[in-house]
Amino acid sequence: MEDDNETWIIDAGDVVIERRAEVGMAALQPLEQLIYCLWVADYGMRNAGDLEAAADLYAPFQEEVEGLSKDLGLPLAHAAFELSRSELERQYFELFEGICNEIRTAQSAKMFGE
């Protein structure tokens, strides 16, 4: 990928946060909702070291990633967010790159109509 995934999720999250403020969560496309939920998880893990902070920010983030990633055919994201919260916390940074790459690939495919 052209830039690192940590920067990507911050930038992509900012775009989705702005759009969410304009149209509301329900009006976001599924991939946008997924990016927002991953951003929430990443925010919690990087700033507080756990997913409790993420849950405080947006409580259903984990369940939504699990469901959206299954619907979008993203097996890495689905498998990761299907884990228990404590197990996801333990493995988050190991899984992060693969999840981001999978989502970015889906995002590129959607942009190019594949």
PLY file of the C-alpha trace (Angstrom):
ply
format ascii 1.0
element vertex 114
property float x
property float y
property float z
element edge 113
property int vertex1
property int vertex2
end_header
0.00 0.00 0.00
1.22 3.50 -0.78
1.25 4.79 2.80
1.26 3.11 6.15
-1.98 1.76 7.53
-1.84 3.75 10.74
-1.88 6.98 8.73
-4.50 5.57 6.36
-7.00 4.71 9.13
-6.61 8.18 10.65
-7.16 9.88 7.29
-9.95 7.55 6.14
-11.58 7.83 9.56
-11.52 11.63 9.36
-13.29 11.55 5.99
-15.97 9.19 7.32
-16.38 11.18 10.55
-17.05 14.33 8.52
-19.53 12.51 6.31
-21.19 10.91 9.37
-21.64 14.37 10.88
-23.38 15.51 7.68
-25.62 12.52 6.91
-25.70 10.34 10.04
-24.39 6.83 10.61
-27.36 5.11 8.97
-26.78 6.95 5.68
-23.16 5.83 5.37
-22.27 3.11 2.89
-21.38 -0.24 4.53
-17.68 0.19 3.75
-17.75 3.67 5.31
-19.44 2.26 8.42
-16.77 -0.43 8.60
-13.96 2.13 8.31
-15.55 4.21 11.08
-15.80 1.20 13.38
-12.19 0.22 12.70
-11.15 3.81 13.36
-13.00 3.65 16.70
-11.19 0.41 17.62
-7.84 1.82 16.56
-8.44 5.02 18.52
-9.14 3.01 21.66
-6.17 0.70 21.26
-3.63 3.41 20.43
-4.83 6.01 22.94
-6.02 3.92 25.88
-4.49 0.52 25.17
-7.85 -1.24 25.22
-11.21 -1.47 23.54
-13.17 -0.04 26.46
-12.36 3.45 25.22
-13.60 2.40 21.79
-16.83 1.09 23.31
-17.28 4.39 25.15
-16.96 6.21 21.82
-19.24 3.90 19.78
-20.56 0.90 21.69
-21.53 -1.43 18.80
-18.21 -1.05 16.91
-17.13 -4.68 17.32
-20.46 -6.24 16.38
-20.79 -3.90 13.42
-17.34 -4.74 12.06
-18.13 -8.42 12.48
-21.42 -8.15 10.56
-20.32 -5.65 7.93
-17.10 -7.50 7.15
-19.04 -10.73 6.71
-21.51 -9.00 4.37
-18.66 -7.36 2.42
-16.69 -10.60 2.10
-13.72 -9.49 4.23
-12.62 -12.65 6.04
-9.67 -11.21 7.98
-11.71 -8.39 9.49
-14.57 -10.76 10.22
-12.36 -13.33 11.95
-10.62 -10.65 14.02
-13.76 -8.91 15.25
-15.48 -12.23 15.89
-12.92 -12.84 18.65
-13.79 -12.08 22.25
-13.04 -8.48 23.19
-10.10 -9.51 25.39
-8.64 -11.72 22.66
-9.07 -8.96 20.06
-7.23 -6.58 22.41
-4.37 -9.08 22.75
-4.07 -9.65 19.00
-5.12 -6.24 17.66
-1.74 -4.90 16.59
-0.78 -8.22 14.98
-4.03 -8.27 12.99
-4.18 -4.56 12.15
-2.07 -4.55 8.97
-3.97 -7.43 7.37
-7.35 -5.94 8.23
-6.40 -2.54 6.82
-4.94 -4.04 3.65
-8.11 -6.07 3.14
-10.36 -3.02 3.61
-8.15 -0.84 1.41
-8.27 -3.43 -1.34
-12.08 -3.53 -1.11
-12.17 0.27 -1.11
-10.01 0.44 -4.24
-12.12 -2.20 -5.98
-15.27 -0.22 -5.17
-13.75 3.03 -6.45
-12.81 1.36 -9.73
-16.11 -0.49 -10.07
-14.66 -3.97 -9.82
0 1
1 2
2 3
3 4
4 5
5 6
6 7
7 8
8 9
9 10
10 11
11 12
12 13
13 14
14 15
15 16
16 17
17 18
18 19
19 20
20 21
21 22
22 23
23 24
24 25
25 26
26 27
27 28
28 29
29 30
30 31
31 32
32 33
33 34
34 35
35 36
36 37
37 38
38 39
39 40
40 41
41 42
42 43
43 44
44 45
45 46
46 47
47 48
48 49
49 50
50 51
51 52
52 53
53 54
54 55
55 56
56 57
57 58
58 59
59 60
60 61
61 62
62 63
63 64
64 65
65 66
66 67
67 68
68 69
69 70
70 71
71 72
72 73
73 74
74 75
75 76
76 77
77 78
78 79
79 80
80 81
81 82
82 83
83 84
84 85
85 86
86 87
87 88
88 89
89 90
90 91
91 92
92 93
93 94
94 95
95 96
96 97
97 98
98 99
99 100
100 101
101 102
102 103
103 104
104 105
105 106
106 107
107 108
108 109
109 110
110 111
111 112
112 113
